[in-house]
Amino acid sequence: KVGRLLRLVGLFRLARAADTLARFADRSKASGWHSMMEVTKILVAIMIVNHMLACAWFAIGQWFPGDTGLSWLDAPLASDPDVTYKATAPLYQYTTSLHWTMTQMTPGSMQVVPLNSLERVFNFCCLVLGILVFGSLVSSLSSKLMQYRAWQQEQNTNMIALCDFLRENAIQPQVAVAVQKQAEVRMSKERLPVVVKDVAALKWLTGSMRRRLQLELCKSHLRHPLFRWWLEVDSESMKHLCYEAVDFLPLAS
């Protein structure tokens, strides 16, 4: 029995998958791919938490019979009343435990029920965890799915506008097809860099702070000796120049 639990605990390595997905999502530049990776991260997190709870539920039933002397493993199978869950294969015991934990977080039902006080307390804790944690996880999952749908809608709108532009300007079919293919590939794999106009929170900054920020953005481009000298002599006028005369446009790489 100990070997069975150790094999189940070995599945904790699934936690590494969540970290790998997080790093991959951070590297992703396309909004659609980023949204899908975020959705995958949430699903993996849900499965990891349910796996941990399933292992705990099996351990309680196996080694802590409680005040009644019975555990959920002593309950008979619905299909065969003469056979208990304790007599089934380890895989069936694990999948049953995992199924039970999933029903505690969702409106689903199952024939497995607590048969002692410890199992009932654990059941109560799982219900509270489902209300507090899984409610937010499901909400985040719905939000990410909505973001992905919005991204798809934006891509479709952009492609329709491109097709209308090519048709209204009588572009040759060979060129039009090539333009559409390249635009579709680039939009699905890349995301334009974020510029000042895209950040709505910057509108709440004062004028002096915005000029200071604009100067910091422009510093890497002020390589001419005249600009460097000007910056040292009169930084305020250089801030004003960068704020009024310089603008950033997003361009695909």
Residue pairs with C-beta under 8 A, 6 or more apart in sequence:
1 62
4 90
4 93
5 55
5 58
5 59
5 62
7 90
8 54
8 55
8 58
8 90
8 94
9 55
11 51
12 48
12 51
12 52
14 44
14 47
14 48
14 51
15 48
17 44
18 41
18 44
18 45
18 48
21 37
21 40
21 41
21 44
22 41
24 37
25 34
25 37
25 38
25 41
28 34
28 37
29 189
29 190
29 191
30 187
30 188
30 189
30 190
30 191
31 147
31 151
31 191
32 148
32 151
32 152
32 155
32 188
33 188
33 189
34 191
35 144
35 145
35 147
35 148
35 151
36 148
38 144
38 147
39 141
39 144
39 145
39 148
42 137
42 140
42 141
42 144
43 141
45 137
46 105
46 134
46 137
49 133
49 134
50 98
50 101
50 102
50 105
51 98
53 101
53 104
53 126
53 129
54 94
54 97
54 98
54 100
54 101
55 97
56 122
57 72
57 97
57 100
57 101
57 119
57 122
58 73
58 93
58 94
58 97
60 71
60 118
60 119
60 122
61 71
61 72
61 73
61 85
61 119
62 71
62 73
64 71
64 116
64 118
65 71
65 116
66 115
66 116
66 117
66 118
66 119
67 116
67 117
67 118
68 115
68 116
68 117
69 116
70 115
70 116
71 115
71 116
71 119
72 85
72 100
72 112
72 113
72 114
72 115
72 119
73 84
73 85
73 86
73 93
74 84
74 85
74 86
74 115
75 84
75 85
75 111
75 112
75 113
75 115
76 82
76 83
76 84
77 83
77 84
77 85
77 88
78 111
85 92
85 93
85 96
85 112
86 93
88 96
96 112
99 110
99 112
100 110
100 112
101 126
102 108
103 109
103 110
104 123
104 126
104 127
104 129
104 130
105 126
105 129
105 130
105 134
106 130
106 134
114 120
114 122
114 123
155 184
155 187
155 188
158 183
158 187
159 180
159 183
159 184
159 187
162 179
162 180
162 183
163 180
166 176
166 179
166 180
167 176
171 179
186 252
190 252
190 253
192 250
192 251
192 252
193 250
193 251
194 250
195 248
195 249
195 250
196 202
196 213
196 214
196 217
196 248
198 250
202 210
202 213
205 213
210 243
211 239
211 240
211 242
211 243
212 239
214 239
214 242
214 243
214 246
215 235
215 238
215 239
215 242
215 243
217 242
217 248
218 242
218 246
219 231
222 228
222 231
222 238
227 238
230 237
230 238
231 238
